[in-house]
């Protein structure tokens, strides 16, 4: 397919053509045929255009699950590599685009070299992830060393912490604030698939008949996701996110286990603005002077100051989340969280905090509570080897009007230990 127009000079045409490539893959056309046209028509491709093409696919009616299923395939189109071969021209085109985009939009190199900046942190973690990928590939070569292979799977599961912080801090911001729903939905879903597959393989081991093949596939997917982060996701976010966005992400990162042995380095510029930005971000959801914090609030059965109310909520041995009638996150209590609740999620709709495959369930629960069909929904699960009880409750006023949803999360390991004794 020869180009009949100057693709380089027409952004919309370029995006449309990229979108057509992915559509052709959806319809079942051979990858190599599509890639051959890509090489012929493009000398470079920008990360933002890949993101927009994904986004327009979803808006056109193609289910997120379908785009997600093809994520690795069309990423290979842009990346220029499959598990069996590379098209050097495509890879050169992508890297040339990355360099041009970085130079045009922001000094990417200088930003990624700032100690403590989230991009610096994430790229350092990706270096560690690639080290784990290499170890896994070495373990796959030795067919006799099953224990070594299982050990490499357990090590690679460390990507879960990296993906969790992306899911809480990067994707919702990219989606809701900047409108890039495609990358947020598709990449988030693939992250979850990788985590789930590694968990299955680690627990089942060689009991799975195609164990080695499945592990090889997931290793390839981890490697591909690392490439997409470094060359598509981070350049896109650097172009869109403000410095204040990055600083708020920096404040939240220590809540997640670091893949780097030295933990998270300090970012001096962000530390200098911590108090101001954390207040704006809504850590306590209350912004008051010292005097107003001492004023009494009359309640149904007494009165308390805002400080007292907050202290009581933080003392309750549950993770508390209140979502108002407009589905906006209004309050999280403090303390160590089994389910992370980043400060920057305050004031953002609750659905943005959940992966694409979980969002329909959350919407269903809240609608059942809002409509009065249910007053509460209980969910039992196991997390990190411990039973966990989650309850969603409708919050209503004296007249029965729906005010929002209260989510409580309680670790039940203590009860299990008690009754076992």
N, C-alpha and C positions, 0 to 999 in steps of 0.2 A: 504494500500500500504506500503510494508516493504522496507526499504532502503537496496540496494544491494552494497553499497559502503560507505566508511567513509565520510559522508557529512561534519562532523566537520573539516576534514583535507583538504577539497577541496573547495576553495572559488568559483571557476567557477561553480562547480556542485551545490553548495548551491544557488547561484544566479539563475541558470537555473531552479532549483526545485521551488524556490519562484515564478519565472516567470510562471511556469506551473500551480501553484495554482491560480494565477490571471486569467490565460487563461481559466481554468476550470470554474471559476466564470463567465467570459464573455460568455462562451458557455452554461451557464444556470444551471450548477450543483449546488446542494443544498449547502449552506454555511456550514452547520454543517458537511457534508461529507468531504469537503475540509479541514475544520479546524481540524477534527479528524486526518487526515494524517499529517497535520502540527505539531500537538502535538507529534505524534509518531516519526517524523523524526528530529525534532529540539529541542535541549536543550536551544538554545539561537538564536537570530537573530539580526544582526547589522543594524543600521540606514542606513549605506551606501549601504547595500545589498538591502534593500527595495527600496531605490532611484534608484539603478541600474536596478532592476527588472522592475520598472515602465518605466524607460528610454528605456530598450530593448523592452518592449511591444510596445511603440510608434514607435521605429525604425523598428519593424517587420511589420508595416503596420496597426496596430489597431489605428483608429482615436483617437486623443486626447480627443474628446468629449465623446467617449465610455469609455476610461480609467477614465475620469473625472466623468462620471455618476456613475461609480463603486467605486469611491474614498472612499466613506464612508463605502462601503461594504468590500473592501479588507483591509481598515484600521482597520475595526473591526476584521478581520482575524488576523492581526498582534497585534492589541491592546488587543484582547482577550475579547471583550465585545460587546454585542448588547444592544438594548433598553430593552430587556426582560431578559437576563441572562448573566452570565460571565463564561468563562472557565478559572479557576484560573491558571492552568498550563501554558496557553499561556501568561497571563499577567505577571506571574512570569518570564517566559522566556524573554519577552521583557524588563522588568526592569533589569534583570540580564545582558542582552546584553548591555543596555544603560550604566550600571555601568562599565562593562568591557571596552566598547569602550571609555568611558570618561577617565578611568584610563590609557588606553594604548596610547591614542592620545594626550590628554591635561588634565591638572588639571581642569576639568570642574567646580568643586565646587568653587575653588578659583576665577576663571574667572567670574562666575555668581554672585559672591559676591562683585565684584568691582563696587562701586557706579558710575553711569554714563556710564558704558560699555553697549553697545546696548543689549547684552544678558541679563544683569541685568535688564535693562529697559523693554524689551519685556516680561520677565518672571514676573516682577512685574505687568505689564499690564494684563497678563494672570490671575494673582491672582484676579485682579479687575473684569475681564471678568467672571471668575467662580463665583464670588459673584453675578454678575448680572444674571447669569444662575440660581443660586439658588433662587433668588428673582422671576425670571420668572416661575420656577417650582412651587413655592409656590402660585403664582397668578393663575396658571393653575388649581390648586386643588380646588380653590373657584369658582365654576361655576356662582355664583350670582354677583361676583364683576367684571363686564365688564370694568368699568373705571380703576380699578387697573391693569387689564390685559393689556389694551391699554398703560397705563403708563409704565409698565414693558417692553413692546415692544419698546417704545421710548427710554428708558434707554439702552436697549440692542443694539440699533442702534449705540451706541458709538464704537462698534467693527469696524465700517467703517473706522475710523481714524487709528486704529491699522493695519487693512488690507491694507489701502492705503500706509502706510510707508513700509510695507513688499513688496508691489507690486513695489514700486519705488526703494527701496534700497537693498532688499535681493534677490528677484527672478531674476532680470536681471544680477546681479553679479554671482549668482550661475549658471545661464544658460550660459551666454556668456563667462565669464572668466574661469569658472571651468568645463563647459560642462555637468552639471546635468540638462538636458532639461526636464526630467520627472517630478520631484518635482515642478520645476518652473512652468511648463505648467498646471499640474493637480491641484496643490494646489491653484494657482492663480485663475483658473477658478471657483473652489469651493468657494473661498472667494467672488467672484463677485456674484455667485448665492445666497449666504447667504445675502449679502448686499441688493440685489434686492428683495429678498423675504421679508426681514424685512421692506423694504420701502413700498411694496405692502400691507402688513398686517397693517402697521401703518396708511396708507392712507384710506384703504377700511374698516378696522375694521370688525365688525360682519356682514357686508353685504355679506361677503364670506361665503358660506354655510358650508364649512369644515374648518372654521376659526381656531378653537381650535386645530384640528388635524394638520393643517399646521404649526401653531406656535410651537406645541410640536416637530414636525419634525425639524424645523429650530433651535430650542433650542438644540436638540440632535446634530445637525451638528456643532453648535458653540462649544459645549463641546468637540466633537470629534476633531475639528480643533485645539483646545487648547492643547489637548493631543499630536497631531501630531507635533505641533510646539515644545513643550517642549522635546519630546522624540525622534523625528526623524529629524526635520528641524534644530533646533539649534545645536544639537550634530554634525550633518553633516557639518554645516557651520563653527563650531569651528574647526573641523578637517581640513577644506579646506582654510578658509579665513586667510589672513595675518593680523598682528596687524595693519598695515597701512589701510587695508580694513575696519577694525572695527572702526578705528579713523575717516575715511571719512564718514562712516555711522553716527557716533556720531555727526559730524559737521552738518549733514543734518536733524537730528531728530527734532530739535526745530521748523522746518517749519511745523510740523504736531501737531495737537491738542493732548495733552497728556491725557491719561485716569486717570492718577494719579493727585490728587489735588495739589500736591506740584511741579508739572511740572517735568522737566528733571534735575537730579542731575549732578554736574560737575565731569568730569573725568580728574584729574590733569595731568596725563601723556599725554593725548590727547591735552589738552590745551597748554602744553609746545611745542607741534609740530604743532599747528594750522596753523601758517603763512606759514611754509614750505610746509605742505601737501596740504593746500588749493591752493597754487600756482601751485604745481605739478598737482593737480586735475583739474585745468583749470577754476577757477571761472570766470575770465574775458576773457579767451581764448587768452590772450596776455601776454607774458612773456618777459619783456624788462627792460633795465636799466632806471634810471631816465633821462639820457641824451637822449636815443633813443625815450622815450615817448614824447619828445618835438620836434622831427623832424617832418617836414611837409610831409604829403602824398598828392600828386597831384591827384585831382579828376577831373571828367569831366567838372565841372563848378567852380572849385576853388581848395583850399587846406585847410587841417585841420590836427591837430596833432592827434595821436591815442587817447589821453585823451579826446579831443574834440569830436571825433567820438563816443567814448563810452558814453560820457555824453549825446550826442544828442539821441542816441539809447535808453538810460535809461530814457530819458525825454518823449519820445513818449508814449502816454497813451494807449498802447497796450502791450500785452504779445507777444514778438517776439521770434521765434525759427527759426534758419536757419540750414537746413540739406543739405549737399553737394551732388554732383552727385554720390558719392559712398554710399549714404544713411547713412552717419555718422553725428551725432549731432556735430555741429561746434560752435554754439553760442546761448546763451539765454541772453536776457537783464535782468537787475536786477529789484528788486521790488517784492511786495507781489503777489503771483501767485494763480489764481483760479485753474490752473492745475500745480501741483508741477513740478519743473524742477531741480532735484538734480544735484549739481556740478559734481558728479562722473559719470553722464551720458555723459559728454563731451568726444568725441572720441569713443563713443560706437554707434553701429548701432541703428537707430531710432526704428526699429521693436522690439527691446528688451525692450522698454519703454511702450509697450502696452500689455494688457492681451491677451491670446490666441484667444478669440472670436473676438477681435477688430483688430488683426494683419492683416487678409486678406483684410479688408476694407482699412487700411492704405496703404498696398501694392498696391491695386487697384488704389487709388487716386494718389500715386506717379508715378505709371506707366503711367497713363493717362496724367499727366503733362509732364513726360519725353518724351513720344512719340509725343507730340504736339496735341493729340486728344482734350485736354482741356488746357486752360491757367490758370484757377482757378476753385476751388471747394468750394462752400459755404455750411456751416452746421449751422442750428439754433438749439439751445437746451435750456433747462432750468436747471440751477444748483443752488442749495441752494435757490430756490424760485425766482431767477432772470434770465431774458432772456439773453442769451449769443450768440454772433455771432462769428463763427470761419471761417476763410478763408484760404485756401491753395493756394498759387500762385507759378507758375513756374517762376524761375529766369533764364533769358537767357542773353547772351552777345549781342553785337551789330550785330553779324552775325547770331543770333538765336540759338547758341549752348546752350544746357541745362547745367546750372551750379549748380542747386539744387532747393530746395523747401523752401519757406518762409511761415511759419504758423503765423497767427495773431489771437489773442484771445481778444475780446472786450466785457466787461460787458455792457449791454444795459439797465440796470435799470434806469439810469439817463434820457435816452431818453423816456422811458415809462412814467416816472413821469412827464416829461416836457409836453408831449402831453396830458396826463390825466388832467393836470392843464389848 
